[in-house]
Amino acid sequence: MGNTTERQRPDVAVSIVAHRTPPAQLAAALASILRSEAVARVDIIDNSPDDSLRSRIGEAAGGDRRVGYRHVENRGYGAGHNISMRESLEAGTDYHLVMNADVRWEGDVIGRMVELMESNPPVGLSMPRVRYPDGTLQYACRMLPTPFDVFAKRFLPKRFTARRMERYLLARADHSRSFPVPYLLGSFLFFRTDALRECGLFDERFFMYPEDIDISRRIHARRGCLYFAGTEIIHDHAAASRKSTKMLRIHIVNMIRYFNKWGWIFDRQRRKMNARLLAELPLADRPEPGRG
């Protein structure tokens, strides 16, 4: 595994960080993953208070030996995935997919993502088109946010922020075409492991939320990130911080850490990446309605 000169196709490892995850939801995600012969390993990293999910993994995996389970201390979303990603680096695995348990799809999306990456060697990270269960487009590729973008999206009335959010969420983009973008939402991140080796894993200072922004921009700066319109997934997005005061606090604290790292008002890389994105973005004559 991992040496492309000794086998017919590249290999993929997949990690899912679970936390009180409904077994039926996990089973749907695993069914989607295991349809691909490119998948060599699936790691379920369970951050739940207990390991009650362990007994359900075999059933959810249908006995597929590629699926493994481990119960770990809850040190955050990125820290959980890093456990599996480090093993991919050690094993020389070609690609590593980080995904949520609330994601599913039809067909062999992973195989299509491998084809994309094999035909675009410089690209370090990609994701497919994302839809909600009702078929609505999800704005999963975005500009790098400013503090105002984050605050406005969460707290200000839509009538005051509609134009700003349309720009930030790339709502006018032609999502039927692929394009480079500096920020990909963390529900489905398809990494080239060489890019992880070069750019680093998730920053474990972020318990959750901005870890996807941080790793996207790091990889985009060196290798490039790509939104891929050639295939799609379904994401049953929970938006936990809109329903839980505790999760909202976690969101705020970690966004503060993110802006402390990269800059609040003055972030030259953000300004440069966003300007290039907007200059090159393919625009649709009639944008497909969606939501972020």
Sequence and secondary structure as in RCSB ss.txt:
>XXXX:A:sequence
MGNTTERQRPDVAVSIVAHRTPPAQLAAALASILRSEAVARVDIIDNSPDDSLRSRIGEAAGGDRRVGYRHVENR
GYGAGHNISMRESLEAGTDYHLVMNADVRWEGDVIGRMVELMESNPPVGLSMPRVRYPDGTLQYACRMLPTPFDV
FAKRFLPKRFTARRMERYLLARADHSRSFPVPYLLGSFLFFRTDALRECGLFDERFFMYPEDIDISRRIHARRGC
LYFAGTEIIHDHAAASRKSTKMLRIHIVNMIRYFNKWGWIFDRQRRKMNARLLAELPLADRPEPGRG
>XXXX:A:secstr
   TTSSSS  EEEEEEESS  HHHHHHHHHHHTT TTEEEEEEEE SSS TTHHHHHHHHTT TTEEEEE    
 HHHHHHHHHHHHHHHT SEEEEE TTEE SS HHHHHHHHHHH TT  EEEEEEE TTS EE  EE    HHHH
HHHHHS HHHHHHHHHHHTTTTB TTS EE SEE TTEEEEEHHHHHHH S  TT  SSTHHHHHHHHHHHHT E
EEEEEEEEEE    GGGT HHHHHHHHHHHHHHHHHH SS  HHHHHHHHHHHHH  B SS   EE 
